[in-house]
Every structure is written in structure tokens, then in C-alpha cells.
Amino acid sequence: MSFDREYAVVLPDGSFLQQMRQNADPTGYFFGSLFGPPPEPTAEGVRIFRTEADAQRAVDGLREQAQKVGVSDLFARVVCRVCGPWLVGDIGESIADEMGTFLRGEQ
């Protein structure tokens, strides 16, 4: 049985750092700039990192940006969750199979 870990960044207000998607400007940069600013990015959901180091780099980048606008200590932190094969769906049979495999020593 394998366990994966996923990491996310919690911001000072308790929300998670979001994965942002840049909205495409259908008119292109030149024509779009004639009619106003480009569209704002939209959130696609929580930004998930595969390693703790990647998540920590994101926190460091946020702190660096915050210091540029006068925030001396941004209280953002990295959080982790453990993901296993039984965390979704009907888990009874899969847990029994995993337990049987473990007890037989067939890891």
C-alpha cells in the first residue's frame, strides 16, 4: 500500500493559495490593449504541490512579494495531507484485500 502526500499553502486569512488561470484575450495583445486592460486571471481551485520543497518555495515567493509592499511577516504556511487508495469510493472490499495482503506478508 502506498501513501502519497500533497502539499498546499494556507494564507493568513485561512484560505488556500489558488491555482490561477490566465484568461485568453481573444483579440490579441494589440487590439485588446485598445479596448482596455486584459482580462483578470480566474481561480481554478486549490494549488496542489507534489513536494514540500515546492510548496515552501511558493511561500517564500509570497513573503518576498509581501515585503515589497511593506508586509514584514506574512503568516503563510505549508500544510500536508496523506492520500491513500481507500480515501474515495466504496472502500470496504479494498481495505479487506489490502489487510489480507499485509497479513500474508505479500507487500
JODAVEN-V73009 format. One record per residue. N is the residue number from 1. RES is the residue in one small letter. PSI is psi in whole degrees, -180 to 180 (none if undefined). D_LAST is the distance of its C-alpha to the last C-alpha in Angstrom with 1 decimal. Layout:
n | res | psi | d_last
N | RES | PSI | D_LAST
N | RES | PSI | D_LAST
//
This chain:
n | res | psi | d_last
1 | m | 134 | 7.4
2 | s | 147 | 10.1
3 | f | 131 | 13.5
4 | d | 152 | 16.6
5 | r | 140 | 19.9
6 | e | 144 | 23.3
7 | y | 147 | 26.5
8 | a | 168 | 30.0
9 | v | 125 | 33.4
10 | v | 129 | 35.4
11 | l | 167 | 39.1
12 | p | -29 | 41.8
13 | d | 3 | 42.7
14 | g | -6 | 39.1
15 | s | 166 | 38.5
16 | f | 150 | 35.8
17 | l | 132 | 36.7
18 | q | 149 | 37.2
19 | q | 120 | 36.4
20 | m | 143 | 39.9
21 | r | 128 | 41.1
22 | q | 122 | 44.4
23 | n | 134 | 46.7
24 | a | 140 | 48.3
25 | d | 105 | 52.1
26 | p | -21 | 53.3
27 | t | -3 | 56.6
28 | g | 166 | 55.4
29 | y | -46 | 56.1
30 | f | -55 | 59.8
31 | f | -35 | 60.8
32 | g | -35 | 58.4
33 | s | -22 | 59.9
34 | l | -27 | 63.3
35 | f | 15 | 62.2
36 | g | -177 | 60.4
37 | p | 160 | 57.2
38 | p | 159 | 54.0
39 | p | 148 | 51.7
40 | e | 147 | 49.6
41 | p | 152 | 45.8
42 | t | 150 | 43.9
43 | a | 136 | 40.6
44 | e | -12 | 37.7
45 | g | -176 | 35.4
46 | v | 135 | 33.4
47 | r | 121 | 32.6
48 | i | 135 | 28.9
49 | f | 145 | 27.8
50 | r | -22 | 24.4
51 | t | 152 | 25.0
52 | e | -35 | 26.8
53 | a | -40 | 29.2
54 | d | -43 | 30.3
55 | a | -40 | 31.0
56 | q | -36 | 32.9
57 | r | -38 | 35.0
58 | a | -43 | 36.0
59 | v | -44 | 37.0
60 | d | -40 | 39.0
61 | g | -40 | 40.7
62 | l | -42 | 41.7
63 | r | -39 | 43.1
64 | e | -45 | 45.0
65 | q | -39 | 46.5
66 | a | -39 | 47.4
67 | q | -31 | 49.2
68 | k | -24 | 51.3
69 | v | 14 | 52.7
70 | g | 5 | 53.2
71 | v | 113 | 50.1
72 | s | -29 | 49.4
73 | d | 99 | 46.1
74 | l | 117 | 43.9
75 | f | 72 | 41.5
76 | a | 148 | 38.5
77 | r | 160 | 35.0
78 | v | 133 | 31.5
79 | v | 159 | 29.1
80 | c | 148 | 25.4
81 | r | 147 | 23.2
82 | v | 131 | 19.4
83 | c | 127 | 18.3
84 | g | 170 | 15.3
85 | p | -18 | 14.7
86 | w | 5 | 16.4
87 | l | -7 | 19.5
88 | v | 154 | 21.6
89 | g | -166 | 22.7
90 | d | 113 | 22.1
91 | i | -11 | 18.9
92 | g | -54 | 19.0
93 | e | -40 | 17.3
94 | s | -35 | 14.5
95 | i | -42 | 13.8
96 | a | -42 | 14.0
97 | d | -45 | 11.6
98 | e | -41 | 8.9
99 | m | -42 | 10.1
100 | g | -43 | 10.0
101 | t | -43 | 6.4
102 | f | -46 | 5.9
103 | l | -31 | 8.9
104 | r | -8 | 8.2
105 | g | 27 | 5.6
106 | e | 25 | 3.8
107 | q | none | 0.0
//
